[in-house]
Amino acid sequence: MDRRPRYHYYIFLNDDTTLEYNKSAPADLKTLSPFRAVETWLLDYEPVVGVLNYDHHGAGHILNIRKKSCGIKNASLVLLTVFYDALFNAYHYRAIEHILPYPVQYERGCVFCSNRKAMIAVEVKFGGQALMFAPVTGGNLLHRRDDDRRLKMAERE
């Protein structure tokens, strides 16, 4: 950041993250690689934080809540979100200094704490500006045993 390389987004992702189109992706979007489609979307919409669809609390979950709570039945390629996985987070260059650095003092007990703090900062400081790009799903190739243990710990909290 101090070097100011002039990035528009700072993208944080896991070392084993994969991006794939899902069934909601329109055919014309699939002419690009999933990474290029995400890059284009970020530059078009310029969310404070851009995230991807993910199995846990992803686009399907948000669409169900919208349907039940608001009666909105139509699908959307871009969704507002407040709860998202750290699997893939793209932070806008103008917002990142208000969100990061991640607090790491609780990492030994809960690997999800640092991302929770970032999600809270995004919502408090930039409410409604975390967007999910629904047609691209992020996944993990290596689901590590340690991740299972940490997930169980987080569920108990």
Secondary structure, DSSP 8 states (H G I E B T S, - for coil): -TT----SEEEEE-TTEEEEE-TTS-GGGGGS-HHHHHHHHHHHH--SEEEEE-STT-HHHHHHHHHHHH---S--SEEE-S---TTEEEEETTTHHHH-S---TTTTT-TTHHHHHHHHHHHHHHTT-EEEEEEEEEEES---HHHHHHHHHHHH-
